[in-house]
Amino acid sequence: PMSYPVALNAAGYSNILTIDSRHDSLATLSGVDYLDFDITSLPARPDCIMTNPPFNQALEIIKKALADVETGGYVIMLLRLNFLGSKTRFPFWQHNMPMACYVHSTRMKFLNTGGTDSIEYMHCVWKKDLPSTTTLKII
C-alpha cells in the first residue's frame, strides 16, 4: 500500500484521495499529472496536500498545491535538502517560507536494493496564508 495514506489512516484521517502520474501506481487516480489536475473537479478543496514531487517539477507542484489547498490548509512536501538553495527558487522563498522543515537524520531508502542514495531529505510543511518563519527540526 501507499505509505502516506496508511500513515494518515492510522492518524484518524479517512477522506484521502491519492493522485500519481505513474500508471502502475496504487493511487486512487493513477496516470494523472497533478499539474494538469483541475482541483475544481473535487466536491471541496483539500485541507492537506502531501507528496514527494519529482525534483525537476517540485517548485511548480508546491505553487499549485498552495493555490489548491483550502485557506488554513496544509501542504507537505518531501524534498531534497538542497532544494532550499538556488538562485531560481530564491524569489519563491522570499514570500513562501514553510512553517516547518523536518530534516531526516537518516537517509531515505528509495532504491530497489533497499539501500540509500547520497541525498539528504526533509519534509517541508506550509500552512496556507500563514506568513511565517521556518522552524527547523532534525528527526
Solvent accessible surface area in square Angstrom, and as a share of the most:
residue,aa,sasa,rsa
1,P,142,0.89
2,M,56,0.25
3,S,86,0.56
4,Y,59,0.23
5,P,23,0.14
6,V,77,0.44
7,A,61,0.47
8,L,41,0.20
9,N,85,0.44
10,A,92,0.71
11,A,72,0.56
12,G,64,0.61
13,Y,131,0.50
14,S,100,0.65
15,N,156,0.80
16,I,48,0.25
17,L,73,0.37
18,T,21,0.12
19,I,50,0.25
20,D,26,0.14
21,S,67,0.43
22,R,140,0.51
23,H,157,0.70
24,D,115,0.60
25,S,15,0.10
26,L,133,0.66
27,A,10,0.08
28,T,91,0.53
29,L,59,0.29
30,S,46,0.30
31,G,26,0.25
32,V,41,0.24
33,D,57,0.30
34,Y,34,0.13
35,L,46,0.23
36,D,119,0.62
37,F,26,0.11
38,D,84,0.44
39,I,19,0.10
40,T,106,0.61
41,S,79,0.51
42,L,44,0.22
43,P,142,0.90
44,A,74,0.57
45,R,114,0.42
46,P,31,0.20
47,D,85,0.44
48,C,47,0.28
49,I,22,0.11
50,M,48,0.22
51,T,40,0.23
52,N,75,0.39
53,P,10,0.06
54,P,69,0.43
55,F,68,0.28
56,N,131,0.67
57,Q,58,0.26
58,A,0,0.00
59,L,34,0.17
60,E,99,0.44
61,I,13,0.06
62,I,0,0.00
63,K,104,0.44
64,K,38,0.16
65,A,0,0.00
66,L,28,0.14
67,A,61,0.47
68,D,9,0.05
69,V,0,0.00
70,E,70,0.31
71,T,102,0.59
72,G,29,0.28
73,G,3,0.02
74,Y,79,0.30
75,V,0,0.00
76,I,32,0.16
77,M,0,0.00
78,L,10,0.05
79,L,5,0.03
80,R,80,0.29
81,L,60,0.30
82,N,93,0.48
83,F,1,0.01
84,L,68,0.34
85,G,52,0.50
86,S,39,0.25
87,K,193,0.82
88,T,109,0.63
89,R,34,0.12
90,F,119,0.49
91,P,83,0.52
92,F,15,0.06
93,W,16,0.06
94,Q,98,0.44
95,H,160,0.71
96,N,47,0.24
97,M,72,0.32
98,P,0,0.00
99,M,62,0.28
100,A,7,0.05
101,C,3,0.02
102,Y,75,0.28
103,V,14,0.08
104,H,33,0.15
105,S,76,0.49
106,T,105,0.61
107,R,105,0.38
108,M,40,0.18
109,K,147,0.62
110,F,94,0.39
111,L,84,0.42
112,N,164,0.84
113,T,124,0.72
114,G,40,0.38
115,G,29,0.28
116,T,56,0.32
117,D,41,0.21
118,S,86,0.56
119,I,46,0.23
120,E,65,0.29
121,Y,21,0.08
122,M,0,0.00
123,H,31,0.14
124,C,0,0.00
125,V,18,0.10
126,W,8,0.03
127,K,67,0.29
128,K,40,0.17
129,D,104,0.54
130,L,84,0.42
131,P,125,0.79
132,S,40,0.26
133,T,120,0.70
134,T,42,0.25
135,T,70,0.40
136,L,111,0.55
137,K,103,0.44
138,I,114,0.58
139,I,101,0.51
